């Protein structure tokens, strides 16, 4: 699990949400197939975090679910990753109605 990956992105159902970057937080749960006790047989968590950040910052989607899918797919593409779950949080999405956080979760196997 790599949790709390922060990135600024332009995602949202309302056009105004895509004009200015907002904070998103990504949690990744990744299953890695390893053959031995060696760093060469796993995936560096820094690389996973960077892939998540690049996806949030370099794309623009209306739906949080679509963004979560894109992040999960970006992480799943690394050699050795057999399953990737991305939970994408948009903390500011519902503050006006007294909700601390909204999130979407997607798993790619």
Secondary structure, 3 states (H helix, E strand, C coil): CEEEEEEEECCCCCHHHHCCCEEEEEEEEEEECCCCCCHHHCCCHHHHHHHHHHHHHHCCCCCHHHHHHHHHHHHHCCCCEEEEEEEEECCCCCHHHCCCCCEEEEEEC
